[in-house]
Amino acid sequence: MVGKYRRPKKIVILGTLDTKGEEHFFLKKRIAERGVQTIVVDTGIMDPPHFPPDIVAGAGIGITAKFAEIGGRI
């Protein structure tokens, strides 16, 4: 339960969406069914991801800045 002044919890799913995208999407759906928000970070560098991630880390984008931008904490 989220208190009056607390932000909702988020779970980070980190992985290679080019080779294991189906498995990560399955996990994302199961977490969402429980009412928890996810942040998906794609570290794949070979092929396009199976579904759109929230953060693309494999392309050299600054992961820390992007993570903070969407409301996460490291």
C-alpha positions as CSV (number, residue, x, y, z in Angstrom):
1,M,0.0,0.0,0.0
2,V,1.2,3.5,-0.9
3,G,1.1,6.0,2.0
4,K,0.1,9.6,1.6
5,Y,3.7,10.8,1.0
6,R,5.3,7.7,-0.5
7,R,5.9,7.1,-4.1
8,P,4.7,3.8,-5.5
9,K,7.3,1.0,-5.7
10,K,8.8,0.1,-9.0
11,I,10.7,-3.0,-10.1
12,V,13.6,-2.7,-12.5
13,I,13.8,-5.5,-15.1
14,L,17.3,-5.5,-16.6
15,G,18.2,-7.7,-19.5
16,T,18.9,-8.3,-23.2
17,L,15.6,-7.7,-25.0
18,D,17.1,-8.8,-28.3
19,T,17.7,-12.4,-27.2
20,K,15.5,-12.8,-24.1
21,G,12.7,-10.3,-24.9
22,E,9.9,-12.8,-24.7
23,E,11.0,-13.9,-21.2
24,H,11.3,-10.3,-20.0
25,F,7.9,-9.4,-21.4
26,F,6.4,-12.3,-19.6
27,L,7.9,-11.1,-16.3
28,K,6.8,-7.5,-16.9
29,K,3.2,-8.7,-17.5
30,R,3.2,-10.9,-14.3
31,I,4.5,-8.0,-12.2
32,A,1.9,-5.6,-13.7
33,E,-0.9,-8.0,-12.9
34,R,0.1,-7.5,-9.2
35,G,-0.3,-3.7,-9.6
36,V,3.4,-2.9,-9.5
37,Q,5.0,-0.6,-12.1
38,T,8.2,-1.7,-13.9
39,I,11.1,0.0,-15.5
40,V,12.6,-2.1,-18.3
41,V,16.3,-1.6,-19.1
42,D,17.5,-3.1,-22.4
43,T,21.2,-4.1,-22.4
44,G,21.0,-5.9,-25.7
45,I,23.3,-4.8,-28.5
46,M,22.7,-7.4,-31.3
47,D,19.2,-7.1,-32.6
48,P,16.1,-4.9,-32.1
49,P,14.3,-5.5,-28.8
50,H,11.2,-7.7,-28.8
51,F,9.2,-4.9,-27.1
52,P,10.0,-1.2,-26.4
53,P,12.1,-0.7,-23.2
54,D,12.0,2.3,-20.9
55,I,15.7,2.7,-21.0
56,V,18.2,1.5,-23.7
57,A,21.5,0.9,-21.9
58,G,23.2,-1.2,-24.6
59,A,23.4,1.8,-27.0
60,G,25.6,3.8,-24.6
61,I,22.9,6.1,-23.3
62,G,23.6,7.4,-19.8
63,I,21.6,4.9,-17.7
64,T,21.9,6.8,-14.4
65,A,20.5,10.1,-15.9
66,K,17.7,8.3,-17.8
67,F,16.7,6.2,-14.7
68,A,16.4,9.3,-12.6
69,E,14.4,11.1,-15.3
70,I,11.7,8.4,-15.1
71,G,11.5,8.5,-11.4
72,G,13.9,5.8,-10.2
73,R,16.6,5.9,-7.5
74,I,19.9,4.3,-7.6
